[in-house]
Amino acid sequence: MILEDRIEANVMIWQERINRLIKEHGSYVISDVTVAQICSGIRGVPIQISDISYVEPESGLRYRTYTINEVLNLLPRIEGSRYPLTGSIYYLLMGNEIPTLSKAMQIEDEWRSRAKVPQYVYDVIDAFPETASPMSMFSAAILSMSGQSKFYLEYEKGMPKDRYWHVMLEDSLDLTARAPRIAAYIYNRKYHGNQQIPADENLDLAANFAHMLGNDDPAYAELMRLFMLLHMDHENANVSAHTAHLVGSALSDIYLSCSAGLNGLAGPLHGLANQECCNWLLKLYHEFQGVPSKDQIRQYVEKTLQEGRVIPGYGHAVLRCTDPRFLAQMDFAKRNMPDDELFQTVMNVYEVVPGILKATGKVSNPWPNVDAITGTLQQHYGVKETDFYTVLFGTSRIMGFTAHVVWARALGKPIERPKALTTRHLESMISNSGYR
Ligand SMILES: CC(C)(COP(=O)(O)OP(=O)(O)OC[C@H]1O[C@@H](n2cnc3c(N)ncnc32)[C@H](O)[C@@H]1OP(=O)(O)O)[C@@H](O)C(=O)NCCC(=O)NCCS
């Protein structure tokens, strides 16, 4: 299989580089950890090596070494499409190479051949009350496939360590092929009276996802290609990706790892922010019965802050610039839906909010992140149920999770076990050191 061959050809090179680092420079100190960092979410403390994606404060996300703009320009796409095939991004993340169109199509074919979802997965979803959160259904549906994990079954039979990643890759392709179908099933069951839309095998993964969500407008297929590209990964130290990696480090299979990662993504400070942002924008739009003026936005933002709430879609733990993923979606909207009033609201908010956040003097990054616009685009194409947006996000993000987990097994990364201290330990370490 194309990805297996590509990883196989690369694995030794990376292993040698890491082994050399450990052997020759194992005692080199790269950072000191402060008490403040330990007490505030281990912020900024380097915890691992990951070459799949990286976030730079001033230029944003890189997939392998490529910026979002480079990825958008360089990756192959089908004729007539402005946005790269999802298979090409997955190939880049897993294979560390810009693929040809033919290679990207082979990944799309792999997905087509693996997309059948076992009936018991649908039964698990059907067992949830309709009022259940779609993220719980999504996470549970993925978890339910663990019992049939190829990794788990071969591990039971005593497979050798150097086979781990091969079988993990098999599971990854199965899972990423099925995820859009599971997500669409949840969507149609929860919001559209269980009117399920059969997959169209002629379409690429993103266009098929758009189709199963009930919109066959070619512009929506384009949006979903862009959406899948922008949400696939964001460095392996954020809550969800790191959770998937951590769980995988215990040799838990890909379904256990990805389900755990999704549970982290479901938090309001992380993946749920796109839902919150869209609700906040819709409320703003309705409060002023149309596109609000900048003064009205100022008033609304001040009120949100006075209530002790954050402005959703703004700020970031690492970024210190407007998120290039926001800009790529803004470009899509300018081309495809310039007259959409919610989009015009987004643009006015973009002009007002950074100034207000800067003036607070405490917000590290006053600029919009990916979530400040994502939901607005979905609203335009008819996917209006905001509590589904984190499932959309997760459908793309698990692709990133799987790339990290497969590579962690390929490089033989060990189980993670950092150290927790008691408050007393810390107090006595400080007093014994003579620090004042
Ligand atoms: C993303 C986020 C969690 C990053 O947190 P962080 O790294 O701790 O951010 P900062 O270092 O800038 O936080 C410093 C202060 O600014 C505040 N702040 C940060 N972003 C803010 C925002 N969008 N609106 C209002 N206040 C904000 C923080 O709440 C914190 O206040 P405190 O000291 O009173 O607790 C934060 O910016 C946020 O909550 N944003 C809104 C939610 C969101 O868009 N999440 C999606 C991220 S992709």
The ligand as an ORCA input file, in Angstrom:
! r2SCAN-3c Opt
* xyz 0 1
  C      -7.659     30.253     23.230
  C      -7.494     30.689     24.692
  C      -8.095     29.588     25.583
  C      -5.997     30.821     24.993
  O      -5.848     30.986     26.377
  P      -4.542     31.636     26.995
  O      -3.338     31.129     26.266
  O      -4.616     31.440     28.473
  O      -4.726     33.165     26.613
  P      -3.986     34.415     27.225
  O      -2.624     34.113     27.693
  O      -4.129     35.480     26.174
  O      -4.894     34.763     28.486
  C      -4.592     35.894     29.281
  C      -5.885     36.540     29.732
  O      -6.577     37.043     28.561
  C      -7.896     36.539     28.549
  N      -8.311     36.269     27.172
  C      -7.681     35.489     26.272
  N      -8.416     35.411     25.150
  C      -9.513     36.163     25.349
  C     -10.640     36.449     24.561
  N     -10.837     35.917     23.353
  N     -11.591     37.263     25.083
  C     -11.432     37.785     26.319
  N     -10.397     37.528     27.124
  C      -9.440     36.718     26.637
  C      -7.795     35.225     29.304
  O      -9.091     34.798     29.757
  C      -6.847     35.585     30.423
  O      -7.577     36.333     31.367
  P      -7.348     36.091     32.961
  O      -5.901     36.384     33.191
  O      -8.288     37.056     33.591
  O      -7.692     34.642     33.209
  C      -8.176     32.041     24.960
  O      -7.628     33.023     24.099
  C      -9.691     31.974     24.776
  O     -10.410     31.586     25.717
  N     -10.205     32.350     23.567
  C     -11.589     32.246     23.275
  C     -11.971     30.796     22.994
  C     -11.429     30.326     21.665
  O     -11.526     31.019     20.662
  N     -10.878     29.095     21.650
  C     -10.407     28.468     20.410
  C      -8.928     28.401     20.368
  S      -8.372     27.738     18.841
*
